[in-house]
Amino acid sequence: MEVESETQELHIHVNSEPERKSSTEQRSHNYSWRLRVCLYVILLLAGETIATLLGRLYYDKGGNSIWLETLVQLVGFPLTLPCYYYIKSEPHKTNTLANKTTSSFLKLSSVYIGLGLLAAGHSVLYSFGLLYLPVSTFSLISASQLAFNAVFSYFLNSQKFTPCILNSLVLLTTSSTLLVIQPEPESSSSNSLSKYKYVIGYICAIGSSAGYSLVLSLTDYAFEKILKKYTFKAILDMVTYQSLVATCAVVTGLFVSGGWKMLRTEMEDFKLGKNSYLLINIGSMISWQACWIGSVGLILEVSSLFSNVISTLCLPVVPVLAVLFFRDQMSGIKLIAMFLAIWGFVSYAYQHYIDDPKPEEEQEIPQAEEEEKETQEEKSNNIQD
């Protein structure tokens, strides 16, 4: 009997981690999980597309405040506060293991402050890039965020470099590089861009893509290693506290730079009128908040890689809408860049499809564990006999 109990204890100890991992993987193929992922995908795609177009409209019709355009990307977090009311409180575990894995207040504060400051920096670069570049060019350059995400995920999230990912890196890098060698800067509906501003916009767009990818990878790392929670409340906490820190940083920049003094004049001189000025900024705020919730939700449910891939789905949509609404020129080089970027996205998405475990494969795991358990029980019975 002693041998049997020791054998069972050893079996439970060895297989405790795989069983917990298996249960985590199995949640990825149930109905509720797919419904949540679809919801987050819609929020991310709709939010990012609408916010980008509204941001370009703001600049084209007389808006010039970098700080205000940055602020509307972050200040919408109070819209999600009512969601806390509908979240059921979770029972707190009091065992030793739970106490060891619970993050301290200092760690949580460091996570939210660090990610919030990075988000603020990324948003400022985003606003500069959108100001100095046509929206179609800006959208194509933003596709480079997949390449940056692959690099950051390699170091932070144990992402492996496969032939498909390497192919995607080359294509996306080439796509972004082509936009630099255009014969001359393009014209927007508001003003002709100087070569200097075009280069500044290009650098800011690349920096924004790198910052966004770093925020995604670090968020993924925080969920896995620090927060260790997989709930909707964890998503709300991440979006709310991160946006709160970023908003405080941007508001400080707005007042220190003196940009707040020009907002009243800017609203009065806006070409579409005061009401349109307010509606555009409110619409941008709501769209960006939806984008952030969708992005963080996909990180929690799947990975930062998948969230970035879905974000890049806006790639063929935004340039086409920019041509229709803002009369951006679609040059031959831009068409080639779009084709290479879409090719890189497909290669990246295909690698994710390969890595995604199939339901049949997941069903084999419990069967193998049951067979192993039966074998060990037979051995222990033979020893007892």
N, C-alpha and C positions, 0 to 999 in steps of 0.2 A: 504493500500500500504506500509506503514511503517513496519507493521508486516511482510509482505511478503519479503521485502528487508532485514530486519534483519534476517529472517529465512534463506534466501539464503546465506547471508554473513557468518552466523554461520556454515552452511553446507559446504561452500567452505573452511573455516578456519579449520574445524575439519578434512576434508578429503584431505587436501592438501598434507600431508605427505604420506598417503597410496597410493595416485595416483602417486606420484613420485617414490615410491618404486615399485609399480606395473609395471611402465614403465621400470624400471631397470630389473625386473625379466623377463619381456616379451622378452627382447633382447636375453635371453639365449636359445631361441628356434627358432631363425630365421636362415636362410641359411648362412649368412655372419659370424655369431657368430660361428657356427659349423665349418666353413672353417678355421677361425682363430685358434680355439682350436686345430683342427687337425694339422695345421701347427706348432703350438707351441709344441705339443706332439712329432712330428717327430724331431724337433730341439733338444728337451730335451733328448729323448731316443738315437738318433744317436750321438749327441754331447757327452753325458756322457759315453756311451759305448766305442766309439773310443778314447776319451781322456784318459780313465782309462787304456786301453790296450797299448796306446802309452807311457803313463807314466811308466808302468811296463817295456816296451821294452827299454826305456831310461836307467833305472836302471840296467837291465840285461846285457846290452851291454857296460857297463863301465861308465855310468853317475853317479855322486855322489853328485851333487850340489842340496841341499834342496831348496836353495833360487831361483835357476833357474827354478826348477820344480814348485815352487810356483808362480814365476813370469809369466810363460806361461799360468797359469790359469786366470790371471787378465789383462794382458797387451794387449789383443786383442780388447779393446773397440774402438780404432780408426777405425776399419773396419766398424763400424756402423755409423760413422759420415756422409758419403754421403747420408744416409737415411733421414737426416734432410732436404735435398734439395727438396725432393719429398713430404714433409709434408705441407699441406696447413695451413696457419696461421689462427687461430681461432679468431673470433670477441670477443673483450673484453667487458664484461658486466660492466655497470657503476652504477647499482642500489645498494642500501644500503646493501641488503642481500648478494650480490656477494662480496662486499668489506669486509664484516665481515668474510666470510668464506675463503677468500684468504689467503694463508699461507705467513707469512713474510719471508724475506730473511734469518733472523737469524734462524727461525725454519727449513727452507729447508736446510740450511748449517749444522745444527745439525743432521738432519736426514741422509744426505749423508755422513757426516764425521763419525757418529756413525756406520752406516751400513757398510761403507767402512773398518773401523778398525776391525769390527767383521768378515767381509769377509776375510781380510788378516790373522787374527788369525786362522780362520777355514781352510784356504788354507795351512798354514804352518803345522798344525796338519795333514792334509790330506797327505801332501808330506812325512812326517815322517812315517805315517802308511803304505803308499804304499811302502816305502823303506824297512821296516823291516818285512813285511808280504807278503806271496804269494797273488797274485791278487784275487784268488778265495776266500781265507779266508777273505781278506780285504773287498770284495764285500758283503759277508754274514754278517759281523759285521756292515757294513754300513746300513743294513736293520733296525737297531735299531733307525734310524732317525725318523721313523714313531712313535715310542713310545715317543721320546722326543717331536715331533711335537704335539702329543695329549696333553701333559702336558702344553707346552707353549701356544697352542691354547686355552686351558681351561682358562688361566689367561688373555691372550691378545686379543683373538678373539671370546670369549663367546662360545667356543666349549663345548658341553655337553658330559659327560661320559655315554655311553650307553653300554648294554651288549656286543654288537659286538666290540666296541672299547676296553673295558676291556679285552675281550678275545684276541684281537690282541696284547695288551700290554703284557699280560702274555706269549703268544707264541713267540713274538719277543725278549723279555727279556731272555726267556729260550734258544732260538736259539743262541743268542750271548754268553750266559754263557757256553753253551756246548763247544764252541770253545776254552775256557780257559783250560778245563780239558782234552785236547788231551794228549796222552801218552808222546809225545815229539814233539818239533817244527819240522815243515816240511822243506823240502829242496826245494830251487828254482833252476833255471837253472844256476845261477851265483855263489852262495855260500850257505853254510849251516848256518842257523840262530841259534844263541845262544839263550838260554832260556831267558836271560836278554833282548836281543833285541826284542824277540818275545813279551814279556810282555810290553815293551815300545811301540812297534807297536800297540798292542792291546789297550792300554790306549789312544794313539794318535788317533786311529780309532774311538773309542767311543767319545772322545772329539771333533773330526771332525764332527761326526754325530750330536752331541748336538749343536755345533756351526752352522752347516748348517740349522738345524731346527729352531734355534733361529732367524737366519737371515730371513728365510721365514716368520715366524710369525710376526716379527717386520716390514717386508716389507708390509705384508697384513694390519697390523695396520696403517702403514704410509699412504697407499692408502686410507683407509677408514676414518681416523680421521684427517689427516693433509693435504695431497695433494688434496684429493677429486676430482681427475680427472680420467677418464676412456678412455684414448686415447693412440694410439701407440706412440705419442710423450712422454707421461708420462713414458712408458716403456723404451724408449731410454734414457730419462733423468735419470731414476733410475739406469740403467745399466752403463751408461757413467760416471756419477759423482761418483757413488759408486766404480766402477772399478778404476777411476782416483785416488781416495783417497787411496784405497788398494794398487795400484801399487806404489804410492809414499812411502808408508810404507815399502813395500817389497824391493824396490830399496835401501832405506835407510839401511835396514838390510843387504842387499847384500854387500854394500860398507863398512859399519861399521865392519862387521865380517871379511872382507878381502876375502870373497869368490870369488869376481870378478877376483882376481889374478890367480885362478886355472882354469878358464873357457877355456883359450886358450890351456893349456896343456890337459885338459879333451877332447876337441874337436879333438886334434891331436891323442890322444890315443884311441879314440872311435873305437870299434871293427868293426863297419860297415862303417867307413870312415867319412870324414868331411861332404860330401854332405848329407849322411843319418842322421848325427847328426843335421844338420840344418833343413832338411825336417821333422824329427820327432818332433822337437820343434815347428816348424811353424804349422804343422798339429795339435799338441796339443793346440796351441794358438787358431786356428780357431775353433776347436771342442769345447773348453771351452766357447768361446764367443757364439757359437750357443746354448750351454747348458744354459748359463745365460739368454739369450733372451727368450728361451722357458720357463724357470722356472719363470721368472718375468711375462711373458705374461700370463701364466696359473694362477698366483696369481691374476693378475688384472681381468682376464676374469671369473675366478671361485673362487678359494680360495687357501690359502697356503696348506691346507689339500690335495686338489686335486693335486697340483703340487708335493707334496711329494709322494703321492700314485703313480703317473706316474713315478717319478724318481725311485721308488722301482721296477718298471717293469723290470729294467735291471738286477734284482737279479738272475733269472735263466739263463740269457744270458751270462753274464760276466764269471761266473765260468766255464761254458761249453767251451767257447772260450779260457779260460786260460788253461784248460786241453789240448786242441788241439794245441795251439800255444806255450805255455810255459811249458808244461808237468807237471803242478801242479798235485799233488796226490789228488785223491778224496776218502778220507777215509770214513769209516762207520759213524763216528760222524759228519763229514761234510755233508754227505747225509741227516742225520737226521736233522741237523741244517737247511739245505736248505728246507726240507719239512716243518718244523715248520715255517720258515720265509715266505714261499709262502702261507701257511695256514693263517698266521697272515695278510699278504697282502690282501688275498681274503676277510677275515673278515672285514678289514678296508674299502676296496672298496665297499663291500656290504652295509655298513652303509652309505657311500656317495650316493649310488644308492637309498637307502630308503629316504634320506634327499632331494634328487633332486626333485623339484616340477614338476609334470606332466603337459603337455599342457592343459588337461581337467580341472585340478584344477585352472590353471591360468585364463582360460576363465570364470570360475565361479565368479571370483572377480569382473570384470566389470559388469556382469549381476546383481550381488547382489547390487552393487553401484547404478545401474540404477533403480532397484526396490525401493531402499531406497529413491532415489531422487524423484521418482514419488509419493511415499507415502507422503513425506514432501510437495510436491507441492499441492497435494490434500488437506492436512491439512491447508496449507496457504490460498488456495482458499475458503475453508469452513470458515475460520476465517474472510476473507475479506467479504464474503457474509453476 
